[in-house]
Amino acid sequence: MMMNCRLLLALQVLHWVAGTMVKLDNGGFEDLVIAINPRIPEDDKLVERIKDMVKEASTYLFSATQQRFYFKAVKLVIPSTWKDKAEYQRVTTETYDKADVIVAEPFPKYGDDPYTLQYGGCGEPGRYIHFTPNFLTNDNLYNAYGPRGRVFVHEWAHLRWGVFDEYNNDAPFYATGGDNLPEATRCSTDFTGQYVFPLGGKHHRRCKIDPQTQLFEHGCAFFPSRHQNTAASIMYLQSFLSVTQFCDKSNHNIKATNLQNKMCNYRSTWEVIMDSPDFASSSPITVPPPDPTVSLLKKQERVLCLVLDVSGSMDASNRIGRMKQAAEIFILQIIEGGSWVGIVTFNNRASVLTGLKQISSNSMRQTLADYLPTSAGGGTNICSGVQSGFQVFLQKYSTTKGCEIVLLTDGEDTAITSCFEEVQNSGSIIHTIALGPSAAEELERLADMTGGSKFSATDSLDSNGLIDAFSGISSGSGDISQQSIQLESRGQSVGSQDQLNGIVTIDKTVGNDTFFVVTWGTSPPEILLTDPKGREYTEKDFAIDNTNVRTARLKIDGTAETGDWIYSIENTYSNAQVISITVTTRAASVNVPPVIVKSFMNSDTNKFPSPMVIYAEVSQGFLPVIGAKVIATVEPEIGTPEEVELFDNGSGADLIKNDGIYSRYFTSLKGNGRHNLKVRVEGKDKVLKRSRRQSQALYIPGYTENGNITMNPTKPEANVSETEGDLGNVTRIVSGGTFIVSGMSPGGIHDVLPPCKITDLEVQQAGDGGFLLTWTAPGDDYDVGTAERYEIKMGERPSELTNATFDSATPVDTAGLMTEVAGVKQSFHYKPVNFTKENGTSIYFAIRCIDGSDNVGEISNIARAVVFLPAWPSSPTRPITISPTPADNSIIPSSPGDKHPGPVDKSTIIIVIIACVSVIIFLAVVGIAVCILRKRKYGNYVTTTTSTTVAP
């Protein structure tokens, strides 16, 4: 039975396209959201440059896609910190956190590279595009990056269609073998230019070749000719005016060592775009499109109403008390100062407990918390609660646009859909919290149609899920300094006289507004909290509420001490009771962003057996944070929570190593219904590090024109200390919201899940003339367990190793090759006999895995090896250029260290000529022999095999 992992691609495409506000209408992209970070000072020039970029990009996109697509309507979100203007409209459901394009300063300030954050594989849309204000306003960057509209189209292809760069800053050259020199990683190969080693300032020399790698030395750069005769490709060098197309099947460079080839198995960018849902629903447009409209929307102060269920079922499992505990934490600790908050309750009908009040002080927070309900009774009318929430907004404002509702309910309501149209037209955002197993199935549709967040919590008293849900509700404003950050969330049943012990780490990026909150089920426990300097806090230092809320709260004055805070909470009651602890804080400084975590599933709705993937992005500012231990907990409506460790190792569900995105397949399903996701991140000092973004717009070091080399300004680079930094010990807790599973059979789970696709296959020529393949082992079910066997195939072209051709491709004898448990690094060495090794021969390999139930995994990435014979000299004997145009036939100046032959006499020349003729005759004879042997190139394999496993 074959289960193709391509199902994952389809799910992720549907999720991420659905997650954006962008719509495609007759080839025109509408409702694209560009948001400016609230930390950016007011700048009219920035706004005008964004408008210009969008207009230029629309024209360029229309041409590049063969007159199929253009930008029709764009929304630019202005920060609330800027002054009001007549042309600014009020935002509705648009937020910074969910924008398609964000404009923000980098951290640390080391560069202006535009980039697109991509989580998924080939053809899967990305998360957002990031431009810096300096990139958008500084014309000195024009030569290095090119026109801004062209850069936008390059990044849009990443974001919308899931294609990848055709250059590679980490592998800028690739070997071609034979008598050919190395080539620059690019597409197409029709790009001309020279290879230059910059020496600083205007000085440079020819590049040398490393005899070991047969590539140009480190530091060598390809300087393209200013005037090109090729139109492709936009994913390589969109900055040059001649470039107007994406690489297609006819000109795609299958030898280039770039991410496009690796991630898309050597398909061209245009082929991937042609496979997109956008392309399938479009056709060429016969008339020029109109200029895009850019609407300016200004974010207002935050306005939110809690709409809380107080029907009779809320008395079960102490739901009403737990709701008050969680909502109180939200009001007292989570929501930002300056926000306006109202409270509505509903059962058969709705009641307004308080209209909008602005949080201007801690006393106002407490006043609002005192309105929270403590009793329950009656039926459930969800729409009445939502409509009353709208009326709370209209008591102060003329519109409900841009306002937020937090809707919590535990009951079913057959009339919930009756207000869907009103909700859709309101322009408000609705966040939903489903409490217990019986909440209305349609509840999440309210969040989906308004761009809100979705959460759920079970009746398990030791999960802390309800508090986590309220803690996960963010304004989405982009002001990280005001965002509440959860450091601890833990609850468990504690026996009489037993203790709940643990450590909470407060790192140097956080510490303001730090709260320790302890809750219990029956009787107040004894509390001992010790700060990093040894100061002790007991329950006498906590503000204790002995009503049905059963909460003790401690606020640390000023900025909390950095280091480990040790807690010990003893149950002094005669029976066991559930005790929980929650710790929240905010950034220590507005100038230093804290380490933050974002988590979610590949899809909010999953039909078994389609694969489910958990993601967690760990970052500081816009830099990835690597080296963390990330544990995801998935809690079903009924049953035991499952823990899954996520990895950033570039294998299994994780596509790119060390990009700060930790991933894992989730296979431990127990049933249908809602599932709650929570992620815990721990990082240890000296292990946790910041890293650099791996995918960035290409910065051109210079170019050649009319025989001259023009150098662009040196690209600013961050030093190692700036990027890696000293983060110390870090802990974070974040809610990933809820996802829904369907399609599970009541009779149990049968083995229908295949091994996962191998995504990190690599191959190199071994010293004995054989080949060494390495990869990370998949599992029996995606990346869990141990599969049964491998199939390895090889060919001279990637097209021989596709889904359609893999079965008929040349097999590799895998005798002796054993599978290992998922995550183990494996290697396989073999040496074919009667294999004619021609210098420069490209050999491609692919592998797939099969489990014990004959579920077949997807074919791996296709890896390329080049057969090398003699090594190159360390320096070439002729000027190194590549297909130069007539104007570029100049010799690049050499450095003083280069040695070149001096004048020679006639006798030496005659000897050299005789020697050359002899060599030519010899090569002709060898060539005839090679042609004969080549016919038997893949015949009679006799392989020696080894299998080596290395712990990851």
JOCOR-V393249 format. One record per run of one state. SS is the DSSP state (~ for helix, > for strand, _ for the rest). FROM is the first residue (numbers start at 1). TO is the last residue. If there is no record, write none. Layout:
SS:FROM:TO ; SS:FROM:TO
This chain:
_:1:1 ; >:2:2 ; _:3:5 ; ~:6:19 ; _:20:22 ; >:23:25 ; _:26:27 ; >:28:30 ; _:31:31 ; >:32:36 ; _:37:43 ; ~:44:64 ; _:65:69 ; >:70:71 ; _:72:72 ; >:73:78 ; _:79:88 ; >:89:90 ; _:91:100 ; >:101:103 ; _:104:114 ; >:115:117 ; _:118:127 ; >:128:131 ; _:132:132 ; ~:133:137 ; _:138:138 ; ~:139:145 ; _:146:147 ; ~:148:161 ; _:162:172 ; >:173:174 ; _:175:182 ; >:183:184 ; _:185:192 ; >:193:200 ; _:201:202 ; >:203:206 ; _:207:208 ; >:209:209 ; _:210:215 ; >:216:216 ; _:217:219 ; >:220:225 ; _:226:231 ; >:232:232 ; _:233:233 ; ~:234:237 ; _:238:244 ; >:245:245 ; _:246:258 ; ~:259:263 ; _:264:268 ; ~:269:274 ; _:275:276 ; ~:277:280 ; _:281:292 ; >:293:298 ; _:299:302 ; >:303:309 ; _:310:311 ; ~:312:334 ; _:335:339 ; >:340:346 ; _:347:349 ; >:350:358 ; _:359:361 ; ~:362:369 ; _:370:381 ; ~:382:394 ; _:395:403 ; >:404:409 ; _:410:415 ; ~:416:426 ; _:427:428 ; >:429:435 ; _:436:442 ; ~:443:450 ; _:451:453 ; >:454:457 ; _:458:464 ; ~:465:471 ; _:472:479 ; ~:480:482 ; _:483:484 ; >:485:494 ; _:495:498 ; >:499:506 ; _:507:509 ; >:510:520 ; _:521:525 ; >:526:530 ; _:531:535 ; >:536:538 ; ~:539:541 ; _:542:542 ; >:543:545 ; _:546:550 ; >:551:559 ; _:560:562 ; >:563:570 ; _:571:576 ; >:577:587 ; _:588:594 ; >:595:601 ; _:602:604 ; >:605:607 ; _:608:612 ; >:613:620 ; _:621:622 ; >:623:626 ; _:627:628 ; >:629:636 ; _:637:641 ; >:642:647 ; _:648:660 ; >:661:665 ; _:666:672 ; >:673:683 ; _:684:688 ; >:689:690 ; _:691:701 ; >:702:705 ; _:706:707 ; >:708:711 ; _:712:719 ; ~:720:724 ; _:725:729 ; >:730:742 ; _:743:754 ; >:755:755 ; _:756:761 ; >:762:765 ; _:766:770 ; >:771:776 ; _:777:780 ; >:781:782 ; _:783:783 ; >:784:784 ; _:785:785 ; >:786:786 ; _:787:788 ; >:789:795 ; _:796:797 ; ~:798:801 ; _:802:805 ; ~:806:808 ; _:809:809 ; >:810:811 ; _:812:820 ; >:821:821 ; _:822:824 ; >:825:830 ; _:831:841 ; >:842:850 ; _:851:855 ; >:856:856 ; _:857:862 ; >:863:866 ; _:867:880 ; >:881:882 ; _:883:885 ; ~:886:888 ; _:889:905 ; ~:906:934 ; _:935:945 ; >:946:950 ; _:951:952
